[in-house]
Amino acid sequence: MLDKSFISSIQQCVGRENVLTDKEDMICYSYDPTPNHQMPEAVVIPNNIEEISKVVKLANKAGIPITPRGGGTNICGNSIPVKGGIVLAMHHFDRVIEIDTANLCAVVQAGVITADFHRQVEALGLFYPPDPQASSMSMLGGNVATNAGGPRGFKYGVTRDYVLGFKMVLPDGRILKMGGKTVKNVTGYDLTKLFVGSEGTLGIFTELILRIIPLPESKRTMLAVFDGLLDAARTVSAVIAAKIIPTTLEFMDREAMRLIEAYVPCGLPVDAAAAILIEVDGSERDVPIQIKQVEEVCRQFGAREIRIATTEAESNQIWAGRKAAFSSMAKSAPTLYVEDVTVPRSKIPEIVKTITDLAAKYKLKIPILGHAGDGNMHPIILTDESNHDEIKRVKQAIDEMFKAALELGGTLSGEHGIGLDKVKYMEWELGETGIDVMRKIKQALDPKNIMNSNKVLPPEAVQ
Ligand SMILES: Cc1cc2nc3c(=O)[nH]c(=O)nc-3n(C[C@H](O)[C@H](O)[C@H](O)COP(=O)(O)OP(=O)(O)OC[C@H]3O[C@@H](n4cnc5c(N)ncnc54)[C@H](O)[C@@H]3O)c2cc1C
């Protein structure tokens, strides 16, 4: 329980109006899109890095837990304040400080909304590829903290590939500055890579230096429709094997398309077993060539229909369904478990089969979406948290899904991170030694375990 004198010290650091303690004001900081929730004891909304540093020093001294929060769009319970304490909300850090066209980079504050940043760089003919599908709500700091991906990851990589440097406040309140505007930097250990994806467990990002690239001249969108689920899955592997690199290879199965279509009618082929949304980009000369190559592979692997957008409106129509996917699932069931199993790309047919077999075995509805080009599948389990028998089956299915992914040479998370929900599987992938190395890093930086405790590593590992 935070005492009055502690609250008053925090108010002196950030201003009384930037400390929330009323239940009604704090409720929206107590949950995320997962079934997890926990009320914080205070929400602190700092204005600058010095204020964060002061707040963290006070919290560290008193052993008060801190949970950094961006847009709250994570899907693994990453920003739930499980131990109460302070939620540190970053929405005042909303400035794009500089877009440096000479060095192709931008300096931004951590609370800038991802889609706002996209718009600003694109207006200058530039491009910031990471595009988590909640980009209209997520913040760049949250993206860096989760190492977010998105549909364009197949061609352009994930957030980590665009982080050149940052400023952050460490769990003891000291300010750390890493990297800069140089494209090359091998000075010492690569701490930038270590902190990106640390899910708020090693400190709070306040400012980021992000690499940007020229906006591709042209892009084209297509939808390949399949009567066989595994044909669609095999097509993804075949496109990659044919050495074609589209920007996007998004997989949707029938169940997913039906739910989307019921929510946002956009012409998805609901009678088909699956469809792949494919986008290619590049020069005006190359794009038609790539489209032709992809079309040939799709036909060879059994596509019954291929829709190629000829106008921006048609392209938006194809994308509309994929963009509404999560909302349509959220509307169709009281509780969702959005999984993030990722396998080597050649193993996509196997993991798709495993997921459909598990849905049948445990009598569950599991529509499948996925950034299939990355081997990153999002089976979404539609359930109801109040149905205890069903939830038991859900948990068993998730256990088996992750076991299967690891056996196929995959990983627990391609882009959502570990948060709370996947902590129990960490040792399966990392083994005792991997956990021990991570624990030592955490203990070295946060010996009191105040920074986003109980996330990423099993609680017993960091006692
Ligand atoms: C509809 C939908 C679609 C999505 N699609 C994708 C997708 O395509 N790809 C993808 O990768 N993800 C996706 N996500 C997940 C989510 O959008 C990403 O994980 C995103 O990066 C989270 O950013 P956020 O600002 O919302 O962070 P939050 O949810 O607020 O926090 C996420 C984690 O980052 C930490 N954190 C936040 N800000 C900071 C900071 N400044 N310093 C240190 N730690 C911080 C938090 O403590 C927490 O651990 C999707 C989510 C939804 C709801």
The ligand as an SDF file (V2000), in Angstrom:
LIG
                    3D

 53 58  0  0  0  0  0  0  0  0999 V2000
   -5.6590   -5.4430  -32.7250 C   0  0  0  0  0  0  0  0  0  0  0  0
   -4.2260   -5.6870  -32.3550 C   0  0  0  0  0  0  0  0  0  0  0  0
   -3.3250   -6.0100  -33.3580 C   0  0  0  0  0  0  0  0  0  0  0  0
   -1.9730   -6.1970  -33.0450 C   0  0  0  0  0  0  0  0  0  0  0  0
   -1.0990   -6.4910  -34.0500 N   0  0  0  0  0  0  0  0  0  0  0  0
    0.2120   -6.6370  -33.7810 C   0  0  0  0  0  0  0  0  0  0  0  0
    1.1360   -6.9170  -34.8310 C   0  0  0  0  0  0  0  0  0  0  0  0
    0.7760   -7.0170  -35.9840 O   0  0  0  0  0  0  0  0  0  0  0  0
    2.4280   -7.0510  -34.4750 N   0  0  0  0  0  0  0  0  0  0  0  0
    2.8720   -6.9220  -33.1810 C   0  0  0  0  0  0  0  0  0  0  0  0
    4.0560   -7.0420  -32.9330 O   0  0  0  0  0  0  0  0  0  0  0  0
    2.0080   -6.6700  -32.1860 N   0  0  0  0  0  0  0  0  0  0  0  0
    0.7130   -6.5120  -32.4440 C   0  0  0  0  0  0  0  0  0  0  0  0
   -0.1700   -6.2420  -31.4190 N   0  0  0  0  0  0  0  0  0  0  0  0
    0.3420   -6.1040  -30.0430 C   0  0  0  0  0  0  0  0  0  0  0  0
    0.7210   -4.6670  -29.6260 C   0  0  0  0  0  0  0  0  0  0  0  0
    0.1390   -3.7040  -30.4640 O   0  0  0  0  0  0  0  0  0  0  0  0
    2.2360   -4.4920  -29.5930 C   0  0  0  0  0  0  0  0  0  0  0  0
    2.7980   -5.3680  -28.6400 O   0  0  0  0  0  0  0  0  0  0  0  0
    2.6870   -3.0590  -29.2890 C   0  0  0  0  0  0  0  0  0  0  0  0
    4.0630   -2.9530  -29.5430 O   0  0  0  0  0  0  0  0  0  0  0  0
    2.4150   -2.6150  -27.8480 C   0  0  0  0  0  0  0  0  0  0  0  0
    2.6320   -1.2200  -27.7650 O   0  0  0  0  0  0  0  0  0  0  0  0
    1.8900   -0.3440  -26.6640 P   0  0  0  0  0  0  0  0  0  0  0  0
    2.3510    1.0640  -26.7900 O   0  0  0  0  0  0  0  0  0  0  0  0
    0.4560   -0.5780  -26.7140 O   0  0  0  0  0  0  0  0  0  0  0  0
    2.5510   -0.9500  -25.3470 O   0  0  0  0  0  0  0  0  0  0  0  0
    1.8400   -1.4570  -24.0060 P   0  0  0  0  0  0  0  0  0  0  0  0
    0.8440   -2.4890  -24.3170 O   0  0  0  0  0  0  0  0  0  0  0  0
    1.4190   -0.3140  -23.1930 O   0  0  0  0  0  0  0  0  0  0  0  0
    3.0840   -2.1370  -23.2880 O   0  0  0  0  0  0  0  0  0  0  0  0
    3.7170   -3.2580  -23.8230 C   0  0  0  0  0  0  0  0  0  0  0  0
    4.9680   -3.5680  -23.0130 C   0  0  0  0  0  0  0  0  0  0  0  0
    5.9220   -2.5350  -23.2170 O   0  0  0  0  0  0  0  0  0  0  0  0
    6.2610   -1.9020  -21.9780 C   0  0  0  0  0  0  0  0  0  0  0  0
    6.3980   -0.4740  -22.2840 N   0  0  0  0  0  0  0  0  0  0  0  0
    5.4930    0.3490  -22.8620 C   0  0  0  0  0  0  0  0  0  0  0  0
    6.0320    1.5680  -23.0270 N   0  0  0  0  0  0  0  0  0  0  0  0
    7.2910    1.5110  -22.5290 C   0  0  0  0  0  0  0  0  0  0  0  0
    8.3650    2.4410  -22.4030 C   0  0  0  0  0  0  0  0  0  0  0  0
    8.2610    3.7090  -22.8210 N   0  0  0  0  0  0  0  0  0  0  0  0
    9.5170    2.0050  -21.8460 N   0  0  0  0  0  0  0  0  0  0  0  0
    9.6620    0.7260  -21.4180 C   0  0  0  0  0  0  0  0  0  0  0  0
    8.6880   -0.1780  -21.5030 N   0  0  0  0  0  0  0  0  0  0  0  0
    7.5270    0.2060  -22.0630 C   0  0  0  0  0  0  0  0  0  0  0  0
    5.1420   -2.2540  -21.0220 C   0  0  0  0  0  0  0  0  0  0  0  0
    5.5830   -2.2820  -19.7000 O   0  0  0  0  0  0  0  0  0  0  0  0
    4.7510   -3.6350  -21.5190 C   0  0  0  0  0  0  0  0  0  0  0  0
    5.6280   -4.6020  -20.9920 O   0  0  0  0  0  0  0  0  0  0  0  0
   -1.5250   -6.0720  -31.6990 C   0  0  0  0  0  0  0  0  0  0  0  0
   -2.4490   -5.7470  -30.6880 C   0  0  0  0  0  0  0  0  0  0  0  0
   -3.7870   -5.5630  -31.0020 C   0  0  0  0  0  0  0  0  0  0  0  0
   -4.7350   -5.1980  -29.9070 C   0  0  0  0  0  0  0  0  0  0  0  0
  1  2  1  0
  2  3  1  0
  2 52  2  0
  3  4  2  0
  4  5  1  0
  4 50  1  0
  5  6  2  0
  6  7  1  0
  6 13  1  0
  7  8  2  0
  7  9  1  0
  9 10  1  0
 10 11  2  0
 10 12  1  0
 12 13  2  0
 13 14  1  0
 14 15  1  0
 14 50  1  0
 15 16  1  0
 16 17  1  0
 16 18  1  0
 18 19  1  0
 18 20  1  0
 20 21  1  0
 20 22  1  0
 22 23  1  0
 23 24  1  0
 24 25  2  0
 24 26  1  0
 24 27  1  0
 27 28  1  0
 28 29  2  0
 28 30  1  0
 28 31  1  0
 31 32  1  0
 32 33  1  0
 33 34  1  0
 33 48  1  0
 34 35  1  0
 35 36  1  0
 35 46  1  0
 36 37  1  0
 36 45  1  0
 37 38  2  0
 38 39  1  0
 39 40  1  0
 39 45  2  0
 40 41  1  0
 40 42  2  0
 42 43  1  0
 43 44  2  0
 44 45  1  0
 46 47  1  0
 46 48  1  0
 48 49  1  0
 50 51  2  0
 51 52  1  0
 52 53  1  0
M  END
$$$$
